[in-house]
Amino acid sequence: MRLLVQKYGGTSVANLECMQRVREKVLKVLDRGYKVVVVLSAMSGETNRLIDMARKWSKRPDPCEMDVLLATGEQASVSLFTMLLKDCGVKARSFLGFQVPIQTDKSFGKARILDIDKEKIKDILYKYDVVVVAGFQGCDCEQRITTLGRGGSDTSAVAIAAALGAEVCEIYTDVDGVYTTDPNICPQARKIKKIAYEEMLEMASMGAKVLQIRSVEFAKKYNVPVHVRSTFSDEPGTLVVQEDKSMESAMVSGVAYDKDQARITLVDVYDEPGVAARIFEPISRSNIVVDMIVQNPSRGGKTDMTFTVPRGNTEETLNILQKVKDEIGASAILHDEDVAKVSVIGVGMRNHSGVAAIAFSALKNENINIMIISTSEIKISCLIEEKYTELAVRTLHEAFGLDHETPGIKA
Amino acid sequence: MRLLVQKYGGTSVANLECMQRVREKVLKVLDRGYKVVVVLSAMSGETNRLIDMARKWSKRPDPCEMDVLLATGEQASVSLFTMLLKDCGVKARSFLGFQVPIQTDKSFGKARILDIDKEKIKDILYKYDVVVVAGFQGCDCEQRITTLGRGGSDTSAVAIAAALGAEVCEIYTDVDGVYTTDPNICPQARKIKKIAYEEMLEMASMGAKVLQIRSVEFAKKYNVPVHVRSTFSDEPGTLVVQEDKSMESAMVSGVAYDKDQARITLVDVYDEPGVAARIFEPISRSNIVVDMIVQNPSRGGKTDMTFTVPRGNTEETLNILQKVKDEIGASAILHDEDVAKVSVIGVGMRNHSGVAAIAFSALKNENINIMIISTSEIKISCLIEEKYTELAVRTLHEAFGLDHETPGIKA
């Protein structure tokens, strides 16, 4: 049995016309002799409508019941779409999360998939040509409904593709692939034909919202080729796959940025074991994600500690730090919300030297000051003043030859 | 454990304010030391919205997928209402049909309840004080979602009350009980304090839409007292219970009418065995419900056969009859859609004679001609010209003393 998994996002199933377009796509694949698992999101706007409703009902809606409510969005999508398929004689049926079942943990609102009963889906695929699965939802061990968090349908699709050993998992969306950077601020941005899972993870965590991060982790873990492409064209999009030789020729695959950053500096904290723990433990207990961290060299037993948090958490972080301020010996707590992070990403960095030097000198040429630098094996990130974000992205994009079809600069 | 089952209809949970009112009612019962199973319908208008949507998607929406879609209505109600309960600290959780589970057959769109896992609900009731169950929905043996048909939430509630042996099943709605007749056409109509299951069945089948017929059958079978009352007041409503001595004092408990009637007459059919079967078998195969049937005395081996069908089925019935017309020797097929059925109902008829005579003479006094008469043990129905419906109802209501608190006429 040749099998394809296709996931269609909210804008792809927004109304009857959109769903009819999706049906055409599915029928074409059937003609090619495939069986198809179609994973659907809620119709665009529906999840927000339900969230707004819950917030009207309750200031802090119960998370378990919220998932019961949100799951109705995908439930409506799969039933309506299956009606369309059956209308033209396709052997199809819908499946909700609990029916597959997609077993998850009990983290309502951001559940993780634990297991998918692949034998059951395989049995079903003998009887039906198209199985339409509600994305975003699963159920815990007590059959309570859970949801996987924003963009969770991507993860549903990849997890099903992994369970079934599908040839590829196609993610249909309203953009035609992954770009070297945001085309809205850099017109030279180009569509990437092939990108490594690791690169995609870095791009996604930088705010490239094409795929949910967890879906990429899943795809990487189970080596599922993911094809990100547009519902509104037949052009191939971006293939997200395991790193291969061809990817190494380019130093850098993309430039990302993130404006949701606030910088916080603790001045003159004791430079002794345990201080970092006393700072970051209470922050982490409040579920605040700390991103970049730098510690200056010690001056007379004291040092400065600087880090970034999402802007929405600035105030809460400052409140937490006030409580430990004396304990850690800080003379002042500074904060700055007019900052942004720009990053260059590429598995090619592993084999090319001088990438950092190129990035720093490109920024220097535009007189952009770098406040914090953090690096990983395949990424270099710089915290800069927010107002330079667009300029920095364009500058880096050009410096690494991404403006041209074949990235130019090689080490 | 003292246990109450309460069902709230669509108008009772139509919006936030309505749901808050329902919460008050539930909290009061908790204060009295009860645990409560609350069964909810979809918010009023929601089921129609979903049906309209499906009809836009497909001329004949697949019935299985239709049920998946419709079930979202109650799913939204129970999650939102449970949020409200949890907001004020009540130990509550929602249950969907498949979670209870409410096992049904596979008649999608009009499924019948086969079984309810009462041990599971009882276990749950040890942990929670309020269990909020989605009405109208169940699941078949393969865990596919089914729905119970219009008004199905009543049946859900009664079935759960029967399974749990609840003291009473309260059905909250936008009317304050069952009336002796339709107050819109007879201002003297009075609320009935207590009515027998059989009477309620006859009233319901006559178009008194307070309770779904199947829920009354269920209540009768398992002897569940049903209290029909208003969400918008604290006044007691109508108790639907097993027939008792007190009910026999009145000849008649109520007057009902049904304008959804069309009369069809086959003229001069052969008066011989098998003719009735040849007429009614093909009609029944088309799922058309034949109501009143009369056959005139034979004249020279020929007779007239007259019966009624719902008006929406008139044309289809005529088409079916055309095919058997020659076979049964009919010289003509007549039909008349300007007819209505009025009925007097009461278990008291079993012990009172002369009920029919009173009804016929009351109609005669108003010069209302009776076209067909049909009787059962507790009901007398007359088919009359539609334009006399309201007059006939008022006349019969008065003739049987229903205008007054204590029905007056006794045999």
Interface residues (C-beta under 8 A of the other chain):
Chain A: L16 M19 L50 M53 A54 K56 W57 S58 K59 R60 P61 D62 C64 E65 M66 V68 L69 A71 T72 Q75 A76 V78 S79 L80 T82 M83 L84 K86 D87 R93 S94 L96 F98 Q99 Q143 R144 I145
Chain B: L16 M19 L50 M53 A54 K56 W57 S58 K59 R60 P61 D62 C64 E65 M66 V68 L69 A71 T72 Q75 A76 V78 S79 L80 T82 M83 L84 K86 D87 R93 S94 L96 F98 Q99 Q143 R144 I145
